[in-house]
Amino acid sequence: MSAADLDVPILGEPSGSALPADPGAEGKGEIHLVHLYPREMSIYGDLGNTRCLAARIRRHGYVPVVHQHHPGQDFPEQAHLVVGGGGQDSGQSKVEEDLARIGDRLRSLAADGTPMLMICGMYQLFGKAFVTVQGERLPGLGILDVTTQGNEKRMIGPIVLSTDHGDVVGYENHSGSTTLGAGQAPFGRVRHGMGNNGTDGTEGAVTGHVIGSYLHGPILPANPRLADALIGWAAELATGRDFEPASLDDEVARQAHSRQVRRLVG
């Protein structure tokens, strides 16, 4: 079965977006965007992050080439931006073997500054380990120095963070309780919600250009500034030039973002 046969339809994404641009039609440059395991690890709307990135890349005048990586298949030769989402425990078990197979490539990309956004289950798998409720310890990639303990009780609800990208809003829904290693920077500080574990005020983790977070929503359409930070890093990696953003009208997203912040934290 070919990769195209396994690809998940992305609402609103034009057909052929997995193909490189025709010669002379690359715009400001091609940005290769890879979504890891969209069938197994993309619940709670996380595929919307890929749609958001592809659309904004296009609006900024670049050409997105959208790859979907499935278990057992070759990792794309070019990857300037990598995203992953959340999944059920069964989904995590389905991708664990493949993730170990491509782990060296992902660690190399992360070390070279490739931006990555890993949500919920993939955030946990990018950490050092996930310990199940039954006490089984599942190793992660170790790109982020975090360890997650499974719990019976879930942490659910709207959330607001203070981050380097301004206030970030989203919706958390996770049973894993994550602890940062010594020296590991969080993605943000919780202004409203539970965050990594409901006790230390941290949410997510960030190392270089790799961000892990529990925020669904999906997170990027509600937070265009964060989306453009990822795109900017990817554009510089892809072209070797500074990011050349276009002026985008984000008024609707800005109003929705502001109202959620006001509603939750005043």
Protein Blocks (a to p, Z undefined) as FASTA:
>chain_A
ZZklmpccdehiaghklpccdehilonopcddddehkllnogehlmmmmmmmmmmmmmno
pacddddddehiacdfbdcbdcdddddfklmmmmmmmmmmmmmmmmmmmmnopacddehj
lmmmmmmbdcdfkopacddehlaccdddddfbdcedddddddfkopaddddddfbdcddd
ehiacfbdcfbdjbjnopnopacjdehjaccdfbehifmlmmmmlmmmmmmmmmmmmnop
acddddddfklmmmmmmmmmmmmnZZ
